[in-house]
Amino acid sequence: MYECSIHCYTQAECAHVLSPSKHPVRPQAEKITMVLAGITRIDVVGAGTMGAGIAEVFAEAGYEVLWYNRSEAGMQRGLARLRANQATLIRHGVRTQEAADMAWMRPRPTHTLQDLASVDLVSESITEHREAKQDLFYTFLLRLLHMKQASALNERDTAGEDTIGV
């Protein structure tokens, strides 16, 4: 399979490449829906550029989002980023005010890792420092072993089947 990028800035420039009726010059992104079976509560760890974007996407998709960041200042920057993104989407007619309000209301900031015990999925997007990531995953592992999921892990043949690293 090959990928090809075509950059057109006017409909006339693209007419010879793509049929305008079938492929508009500025096509909207295809809506891709991924069903996360049994998942209703998601935690996003990190409120930087990537964490804010991930929290925003999950909130827009209707998930309850618990959003962890180690510092209040970092969380405030992440919340400001989310609000600015939603304002841009409204200004360009991509999002309605009501949809933006719902996306804004779904993320619930927290500074306590203990709050993460009740989520179904964790998305990690903290700094790219090995020690920081090891500390975070160690904390998750301790919480997991301490909480109700410990018995479920003991019953599995493969304990890591619900863990994905990207």
MDAnalysis code that builds the backbone (N, CA, C; Angstrom):
import MDAnalysis as mda
import numpy as np

u = mda.Universe.empty(498, n_residues=166, atom_resindex=np.repeat(np.arange(166), 3), trajectory=True)
u.add_TopologyAttr("name", ["N", "CA", "C"] * 166)
u.add_TopologyAttr("resid", np.arange(1, 167))
u.add_TopologyAttr("resname", ["MET", "TYR", "GLU", "CYS", "SER", "ILE", "HIS", "CYS", "TYR", "THR", "GLN", "ALA", "GLU", "CYS", "ALA", "HIS", "VAL", "LEU", "SER", "PRO", "SER", "LYS", "HIS", "PRO", "VAL", "ARG", "PRO", "GLN", "ALA", "GLU", "LYS", "ILE", "THR", "MET", "VAL", "LEU", "ALA", "GLY", "ILE", "THR", "ARG", "ILE", "ASP", "VAL", "VAL", "GLY", "ALA", "GLY", "THR", "MET", "GLY", "ALA", "GLY", "ILE", "ALA", "GLU", "VAL", "PHE", "ALA", "GLU", "ALA", "GLY", "TYR", "GLU", "VAL", "LEU", "TRP", "TYR", "ASN", "ARG", "SER", "GLU", "ALA", "GLY", "MET", "GLN", "ARG", "GLY", "LEU", "ALA", "ARG", "LEU", "ARG", "ALA", "ASN", "GLN", "ALA", "THR", "LEU", "ILE", "ARG", "HIS", "GLY", "VAL", "ARG", "THR", "GLN", "GLU", "ALA", "ALA", "ASP", "MET", "ALA", "TRP", "MET", "ARG", "PRO", "ARG", "PRO", "THR", "HIS", "THR", "LEU", "GLN", "ASP", "LEU", "ALA", "SER", "VAL", "ASP", "LEU", "VAL", "SER", "GLU", "SER", "ILE", "THR", "GLU", "HIS", "ARG", "GLU", "ALA", "LYS", "GLN", "ASP", "LEU", "PHE", "TYR", "THR", "PHE", "LEU", "LEU", "ARG", "LEU", "LEU", "HIS", "MET", "LYS", "GLN", "ALA", "SER", "ALA", "LEU", "ASN", "GLU", "ARG", "ASP", "THR", "ALA", "GLY", "GLU", "ASP", "THR", "ILE", "GLY", "VAL"])
u.atoms.positions = np.array([
    [0.843, -1.167, 0.000],
    [0.000, 0.000, 0.000],
    [0.892, 1.235, 0.000],
    [0.553, 2.217, -0.823],
    [1.319, 3.447, -0.923],
    [0.459, 4.604, -0.456],
    [1.100, 5.586, 0.146],
    [0.402, 6.786, 0.547],
    [0.829, 7.916, -0.366],
    [-0.083, 8.810, -0.643],
    [0.214, 9.924, -1.536],
    [-0.415, 11.178, -0.960],
    [0.298, 12.256, -0.953],
    [-0.233, 13.537, -0.499],
    [-0.351, 14.465, -1.695],
    [-1.498, 15.098, -1.815],
    [-1.727, 16.063, -2.882],
    [-2.124, 17.364, -2.219],
    [-1.378, 18.419, -2.499],
    [-1.669, 19.708, -1.909],
    [-2.245, 20.623, -2.979],
    [-3.481, 21.027, -2.789],
    [-4.147, 21.935, -3.700],
    [-4.660, 23.116, -2.888],
    [-4.502, 24.302, -3.429],
    [-4.941, 25.479, -2.702],
    [-6.177, 26.116, -3.324],
    [-6.469, 25.751, -4.550],
    [-7.700, 26.217, -5.181],
    [-8.344, 25.031, -5.885],
    [-9.615, 25.149, -6.141],
    [-10.322, 24.068, -6.812],
    [-9.779, 23.868, -8.230],
    [-9.381, 24.955, -8.890],
    [-8.843, 24.853, -10.247],
    [-7.552, 24.036, -10.269],
    [-6.693, 24.216, -9.259],
    [-5.445, 23.460, -9.209],
    [-5.679, 21.967, -9.028],
    [-6.788, 21.609, -8.409],
    [-7.065, 20.198, -8.118],
    [-7.939, 19.533, -9.174],
    [-8.509, 20.312, -10.070],
    [-9.471, 19.759, -11.016],
    [-8.905, 18.603, -11.828],
    [-7.638, 18.682, -12.213],
    [-7.051, 17.622, -13.028],
    [-6.682, 16.383, -12.206],
    [-6.641, 16.505, -10.869],
    [-6.238, 15.388, -10.014],
    [-7.436, 14.682, -9.402],
    [-8.355, 15.447, -8.862],
    [-9.516, 14.878, -8.180],
    [-10.797, 15.478, -8.731],
    [-11.771, 14.670, -8.884],
    [-13.078, 15.155, -9.310],
    [-13.656, 16.026, -8.205],
    [-13.936, 17.305, -8.472],
    [-14.426, 18.202, -7.427],
    [-15.718, 17.726, -6.775],
    [-16.581, 17.063, -7.540],
    [-17.843, 16.617, -6.957],
    [-17.627, 15.479, -5.959],
    [-16.588, 14.676, -6.194],
    [-16.333, 13.543, -5.323],
    [-15.353, 13.891, -4.201],
    [-14.401, 14.765, -4.471],
    [-13.371, 15.120, -3.508],
    [-13.247, 16.634, -3.443],
    [-13.899, 17.286, -2.480],
    [-13.774, 18.743, -2.390],
    [-12.323, 19.149, -2.107],
    [-12.014, 20.399, -2.453],
    [-10.651, 20.899, -2.308],
    [-10.198, 20.808, -0.852],
    [-11.042, 21.151, 0.061],
    [-10.704, 21.066, 1.480],
    [-11.618, 20.048, 2.132],
    [-11.375, 18.780, 1.915],
    [-12.279, 17.757, 2.441],
    [-12.274, 17.734, 3.961],
    [-13.438, 17.454, 4.515],
    [-13.542, 17.269, 5.958],
    [-12.923, 15.921, 6.300],
    [-12.334, 15.838, 7.452],
    [-11.754, 14.572, 7.885],
    [-12.869, 13.542, 8.025],
    [-12.581, 12.328, 7.609],
    [-13.558, 11.272, 7.767],
    [-13.743, 11.006, 9.243],
    [-14.993, 10.781, 9.624],
    [-15.257, 10.473, 11.017],
    [-15.017, 8.987, 11.230],
    [-14.063, 8.686, 12.055],
    [-13.735, 7.301, 12.358],
    [-14.183, 7.032, 13.783],
    [-15.003, 6.037, 13.950],
    [-15.525, 5.712, 15.260],
    [-14.909, 4.418, 15.744],
    [-14.365, 4.454, 16.932],
    [-13.807, 3.265, 17.544],
    [-14.607, 2.997, 18.803],
    [-15.193, 1.846, 18.886],
    [-15.976, 1.491, 20.047],
    [-15.055, 0.878, 21.091],
    [-15.051, 1.471, 22.257],
    [-14.267, 0.956, 23.359],
    [-15.239, 0.240, 24.287],
    [-15.410, -1.046, 24.058],
    [-16.412, -1.839, 24.765],
    [-16.205, -1.779, 26.269],
    [-17.257, -1.426, 26.976],
    [-17.235, -1.420, 28.423],
    [-16.457, -0.274, 29.040],
    [-15.988, 0.642, 28.249],
    [-15.185, 1.746, 28.776],
    [-16.041, 3.008, 28.816],
    [-16.174, 3.569, 30.010],
    [-16.938, 4.807, 30.163],
    [-16.104, 5.909, 30.809],
    [-15.148, 5.515, 31.674],
    [-14.312, 6.487, 32.383],
    [-12.868, 6.326, 31.940],
    [-12.287, 7.429, 31.497],
    [-10.924, 7.420, 30.978],
    [-10.095, 8.422, 31.760],
    [-8.867, 8.034, 32.062],
    [-7.951, 8.974, 32.688],
    [-6.892, 9.372, 31.681],
    [-6.614, 10.642, 31.631],
    [-5.510, 11.157, 30.835],
    [-4.484, 11.697, 31.821],
    [-3.276, 11.156, 31.767],
    [-2.199, 11.586, 32.653],
    [-1.303, 12.526, 31.865],
    [-1.254, 13.762, 32.290],
    [-0.453, 14.783, 31.623],
    [-1.351, 15.838, 31.015],
    [-1.008, 17.099, 31.212],
    [-1.829, 18.196, 30.704],
    [-1.055, 19.097, 29.751],
    [0.007, 18.556, 29.166],
    [0.757, 19.325, 28.170],
    [0.005, 19.343, 26.852],
    [0.691, 19.657, 25.795],
    [0.057, 19.750, 24.479],
    [-0.628, 18.442, 24.098],
    [0.092, 17.335, 24.246],
    [-0.478, 16.047, 23.865],
    [-1.600, 15.627, 24.815],
    [-1.381, 15.740, 26.117],
    [-2.399, 15.355, 27.093],
    [-3.675, 16.163, 26.931],
    [-3.530, 17.463, 26.679],
    [-4.705, 18.311, 26.486],
    [-5.489, 17.875, 25.251],
    [-4.773, 17.552, 24.180],
    [-5.449, 17.094, 22.958],
    [-6.153, 15.769, 23.160],
    [-5.515, 14.850, 23.872],
    [-6.128, 13.547, 24.126],
    [-7.361, 13.702, 25.010],
    [-7.258, 14.504, 26.060],
    [-8.411, 14.743, 26.937],
    [-9.561, 15.359, 26.151],
    [-9.227, 16.272, 25.258],
    [-10.247, 16.942, 24.440],
    [-10.965, 15.953, 23.525],
    [-10.212, 15.090, 22.873],
    [-10.815, 14.126, 21.942],
    [-11.732, 13.156, 22.682],
    [-11.274, 12.636, 23.823],
    [-12.130, 11.728, 24.589],
    [-13.369, 12.449, 25.106],
    [-13.228, 13.688, 25.556],
    [-14.375, 14.454, 26.037],
    [-15.363, 14.713, 24.904],
    [-14.856, 15.056, 23.720],
    [-15.729, 15.281, 22.562],
    [-16.477, 14.014, 22.171],
    [-15.844, 12.861, 22.410],
    [-16.468, 11.584, 22.070],
    [-17.486, 11.147, 23.121],
    [-17.623, 11.906, 24.200],
    [-18.644, 11.621, 25.194],
    [-18.187, 10.831, 26.407],
    [-16.901, 10.582, 26.527],
    [-16.402, 9.834, 27.677],
    [-16.243, 10.749, 28.884],
    [-16.421, 10.180, 30.065],
    [-16.098, 10.879, 31.294],
    [-14.572, 10.835, 31.421],
    [-13.955, 11.992, 31.543],
    [-12.496, 12.079, 31.533],
    [-11.992, 12.577, 32.881],
    [-11.176, 11.760, 33.527],
    [-10.465, 12.175, 34.712],
    [-9.082, 12.593, 34.222],
    [-8.655, 13.799, 34.551],
    [-7.448, 14.361, 33.961],
    [-6.446, 14.677, 35.066],
    [-5.343, 13.946, 35.085],
    [-4.332, 14.101, 36.135],
    [-3.125, 14.879, 35.617],
    [-2.664, 15.796, 36.440],
    [-1.389, 16.457, 36.217],
    [-0.776, 16.717, 37.583],
    [0.535, 16.639, 37.654],
    [1.183, 16.763, 38.957],
    [1.146, 18.173, 39.521],
    [1.010, 19.181, 38.663],
    [1.010, 20.564, 39.168],
    [-0.265, 21.295, 38.759],
    [-0.696, 22.189, 39.604],
    [-1.869, 23.016, 39.324],
    [-1.599, 23.947, 38.142],
    [-0.401, 24.509, 38.077],
    [-0.068, 25.421, 36.978],
    [-0.135, 24.692, 35.631],
    [0.398, 23.476, 35.582],
    [0.334, 22.695, 34.348],
    [-1.094, 22.358, 33.959],
    [-1.914, 22.028, 34.945],
    [-3.319, 21.722, 34.664],
    [-4.037, 22.959, 34.136],
    [-3.772, 24.104, 34.717],
    [-4.412, 25.336, 34.253],
    [-4.027, 25.646, 32.808],
    [-2.764, 25.397, 32.443],
    [-2.345, 25.585, 31.043],
    [-3.078, 24.602, 30.132],
    [-3.230, 23.356, 30.563],
    [-3.948, 22.354, 29.775],
    [-5.416, 22.729, 29.589],
    [-6.053, 23.184, 30.652],
    [-7.457, 23.603, 30.566],
    [-7.608, 24.815, 29.647],
    [-6.653, 25.745, 29.727],
    [-6.682, 26.915, 28.842],
    [-6.517, 26.483, 27.385],
    [-5.655, 25.506, 27.149],
    [-5.441, 24.992, 25.788],
    [-6.727, 24.359, 25.256],
    [-7.384, 23.555, 26.096],
    [-8.639, 22.919, 25.684],
    [-9.694, 23.984, 25.352],
    [-9.806, 24.982, 26.223],
    [-10.796, 26.043, 25.991],
    [-10.476, 26.820, 24.708],
    [-9.210, 27.110, 24.458],
    [-8.814, 27.832, 23.240],
    [-9.105, 27.003, 21.999],
    [-8.838, 25.698, 22.072],
    [-9.144, 24.821, 20.924],
    [-10.627, 24.817, 20.626],
    [-11.446, 24.707, 21.656],
    [-12.900, 24.696, 21.449],
    [-13.375, 26.036, 20.871],
    [-12.804, 27.144, 21.343],
    [-13.174, 28.458, 20.806],
    [-12.825, 28.560, 19.328],
    [-11.673, 28.023, 18.938],
    [-11.270, 28.031, 17.530],
    [-12.240, 27.203, 16.694],
    [-12.629, 26.050, 17.199],
    [-13.573, 25.193, 16.462],
    [-14.927, 25.870, 16.306],
    [-15.376, 26.590, 17.324],
    [-16.636, 27.332, 17.233],
    [-16.505, 28.450, 16.205],
    [-15.413, 29.203, 16.289],
    [-15.189, 30.344, 15.384],
    [-15.187, 29.912, 13.921],
    [-14.670, 28.719, 13.636],
    [-14.606, 28.225, 12.265],
    [-15.826, 27.395, 11.868],
    [-16.814, 27.336, 12.744],
    [-18.039, 26.634, 12.415],
    [-17.944, 25.118, 12.440],
    [-16.890, 24.590, 13.049],
    [-16.709, 23.140, 13.123],
    [-17.480, 22.573, 14.303],
    [-17.628, 23.337, 15.374],
    [-18.273, 22.880, 16.597],
    [-19.319, 23.903, 17.005],
    [-20.431, 23.421, 17.541],
    [-21.440, 24.333, 18.083],
    [-21.046, 24.708, 19.509],
    [-21.616, 25.792, 20.003],
    [-21.344, 26.209, 21.373],
    [-21.760, 25.125, 22.360],
    [-22.905, 24.479, 22.090],
    [-23.397, 23.431, 22.991],
    [-22.432, 22.244, 23.045],
    [-21.920, 21.820, 21.887],
    [-20.971, 20.703, 21.841],
    [-19.672, 21.083, 22.542],
    [-19.230, 22.321, 22.351],
    [-18.008, 22.778, 23.012],
    [-18.196, 22.823, 24.523],
    [-19.363, 23.269, 24.973],
    [-19.649, 23.297, 26.412],
    [-19.618, 21.893, 27.000],
    [-20.170, 20.917, 26.283],
    [-20.150, 19.535, 26.765],
    [-18.715, 19.005, 26.820],
    [-17.921, 19.302, 25.803],
    [-16.524, 18.869, 25.795],
    [-15.750, 19.551, 26.923],
    [-16.113, 20.771, 27.240],
    [-15.440, 21.505, 28.299],
    [-15.819, 20.963, 29.682],
    [-17.055, 20.486, 29.838],
    [-17.532, 20.037, 31.136],
    [-17.100, 18.609, 31.485],
    [-16.774, 17.779, 30.508],
    [-16.457, 16.372, 30.781],
    [-15.130, 16.125, 31.484],
    [-14.054, 16.798, 31.138],
    [-12.796, 16.535, 31.853],
    [-12.878, 17.028, 33.302],
    [-12.464, 16.170, 34.221],
    [-12.441, 16.526, 35.645],
    [-10.994, 16.481, 36.115],
    [-10.385, 17.654, 36.364],
    [-8.986, 17.694, 36.781],
    [-8.790, 17.075, 38.164],
    [-7.654, 16.425, 38.344],
    [-7.268, 15.889, 39.643],
    [-5.754, 15.971, 39.782],
    [-5.309, 16.031, 41.015],
    [-3.872, 16.029, 41.297],
    [-3.507, 14.839, 42.174],
    [-4.438, 13.890, 42.292],
    [-4.238, 12.737, 43.156],
    [-4.299, 11.457, 42.347],
    [-3.231, 10.707, 42.331],
    [-3.209, 9.446, 41.582],
    [-4.205, 8.430, 42.136],
    [-4.563, 8.539, 43.399],
    [-5.526, 7.612, 43.978],
    [-6.881, 7.711, 43.289],
    [-7.193, 8.865, 42.712],
    [-8.461, 9.033, 41.997],
    [-8.544, 8.147, 40.760],
    [-7.405, 7.693, 40.274],
    [-7.374, 6.941, 39.024],
    [-7.806, 5.482, 39.190],
    [-8.055, 5.050, 40.404],
    [-8.383, 3.651, 40.655],
    [-9.696, 3.235, 40.013],
    [-10.585, 4.164, 39.764],
    [-11.914, 3.798, 39.269],
    [-12.095, 3.976, 37.761],
    [-11.018, 4.229, 37.026],
    [-11.159, 4.426, 35.578],
    [-11.020, 3.100, 34.837],
    [-11.520, 3.079, 33.592],
    [-11.467, 1.879, 32.761],
    [-10.264, 1.868, 31.827],
    [-9.745, 3.051, 31.502],
    [-8.646, 3.174, 30.552],
    [-7.767, 4.339, 30.979],
    [-6.451, 4.174, 30.870],
    [-5.514, 5.246, 31.198],
    [-4.692, 5.561, 29.965],
    [-4.631, 6.850, 29.622],
    [-3.784, 7.325, 28.534],
    [-2.688, 8.172, 29.158],
    [-1.438, 7.782, 28.966],
    [-0.299, 8.459, 29.574],
    [0.387, 9.349, 28.551],
    [0.595, 10.601, 28.916],
    [1.316, 11.525, 28.032],
    [2.121, 12.514, 28.869],
    [3.007, 11.956, 29.693],
    [3.859, 12.808, 30.517],
    [5.202, 13.021, 29.828],
    [6.063, 13.739, 30.479],
    [7.381, 14.060, 29.943],
    [8.131, 12.803, 29.502],
    [8.958, 12.947, 28.493],
    [9.720, 11.816, 27.955],
    [11.010, 11.598, 28.743],
    [10.865, 11.393, 30.024],
    [11.992, 11.067, 30.895],
    [11.737, 9.698, 31.495],
    [12.680, 8.826, 31.323],
    [12.530, 7.432, 31.746],
    [12.128, 7.299, 33.217],
    [12.803, 8.025, 34.097],
    [12.516, 7.903, 35.526],
    [11.098, 8.347, 35.860],
    [10.635, 9.413, 35.218],
    [9.279, 9.892, 35.467],
    [8.253, 8.849, 35.038],
    [8.462, 8.258, 33.862],
    [7.546, 7.226, 33.368],
    [7.597, 5.980, 34.247],
    [8.788, 5.582, 34.684],
    [8.905, 4.416, 35.560],
    [8.184, 4.656, 36.881],
    [8.340, 5.849, 37.435],
    [7.642, 6.173, 38.681],
    [6.134, 6.108, 38.499],
    [5.658, 6.665, 37.391],
    [4.222, 6.653, 37.135],
    [3.706, 5.228, 36.964],
    [4.369, 4.420, 36.152],
    [3.903, 3.052, 35.924],
    [4.022, 2.209, 37.195],
    [5.034, 2.454, 38.000],
    [5.174, 1.756, 39.272],
    [3.999, 2.102, 40.188],
    [3.638, 3.389, 40.217],
    [2.493, 3.824, 41.020],
    [1.211, 3.176, 40.525],
    [1.023, 3.122, 39.197],
    [-0.160, 2.457, 38.648],
    [-0.187, 0.986, 39.029],
    [0.944, 0.332, 38.919],
    [1.008, -1.088, 39.237],
    [0.654, -1.327, 40.704],
    [1.195, -0.506, 41.593],
    [0.868, -0.647, 43.011],
    [-0.618, -0.435, 43.260],
    [-1.182, 0.576, 42.611],
    [-2.621, 0.839, 42.780],
    [-3.433, -0.324, 42.239],
    [-3.026, -0.844, 41.087],
    [-3.737, -1.953, 40.466],
    [-3.705, -3.183, 41.364],
    [-2.546, -3.473, 41.901],
    [-2.429, -4.643, 42.761],
    [-3.166, -4.453, 44.081],
    [-3.302, -3.219, 44.487],
    [-3.981, -2.916, 45.738],
    [-5.497, -2.894, 45.581],
    [-5.967, -2.613, 44.391],
    [-7.405, -2.433, 44.154],
    [-8.070, -3.719, 43.699],
    [-9.329, -3.601, 43.356],
    [-10.144, -4.750, 42.971],
    [-9.628, -5.507, 41.761],
    [-8.865, -4.868, 40.867],
    [-8.383, -5.535, 39.671],
    [-7.346, -6.605, 39.974],
    [-6.789, -6.625, 41.167],
    [-5.755, -7.598, 41.493],
    [-6.266, -9.024, 41.333],
    [-7.472, -9.281, 41.766],
    [-8.003, -10.639, 41.631],
    [-8.235, -10.995, 40.168],
    [-8.636, -10.028, 39.365],
    [-8.838, -10.290, 37.936],
    [-7.511, -10.614, 37.260],
    [-6.441, -9.934, 37.647],
    [-5.133, -10.215, 37.065],
    [-4.677, -11.633, 37.401],
    [-4.942, -12.088, 38.614],
    [-4.522, -13.415, 39.024],
    [-5.251, -14.514, 38.251],
    [-6.450, -14.230, 37.747],
    [-7.233, -15.220, 37.025],
    [-6.877, -15.308, 35.558],
    [-6.126, -14.360, 35.041],
    [-5.805, -14.320, 33.618],
    [-4.598, -15.187, 33.289],
    [-4.601, -15.710, 32.052],
    [-3.422, -16.422, 31.570],
    [-2.339, -15.432, 31.188],
    [-2.755, -14.309, 30.634],
    [-1.799, -13.286, 30.217],
    [-2.184, -11.978, 30.906],
    [-1.448, -11.605, 31.898],
    [-1.783, -10.445, 32.704],
    [-1.738, -9.143, 31.920],
    [-0.951, -9.060, 30.875],
    [-0.792, -7.793, 30.166],
    [-1.682, -7.618, 28.966],
    [-2.685, -8.442, 28.780],
    [-3.471, -8.339, 27.552],
    [-4.283, -7.057, 27.451],
    [-4.520, -6.361, 28.554],
    [-5.261, -5.120, 28.512],
    [-4.348, -3.901, 28.580],
    [-3.070, -4.094, 28.344],
    [-2.116, -2.998, 28.383],
    [-1.499, -2.810, 27.019],
    [-1.544, -1.577, 26.539],
    [-0.989, -1.264, 25.233],
    [0.014, -0.145, 25.405],
    [1.185, -0.294, 24.842],
    [2.174, 0.778, 24.869],
    [2.346, 1.327, 23.476],
    [2.212, 2.635, 23.329],
    [2.347, 3.257, 22.023],
    [3.418, 4.318, 22.110],
])
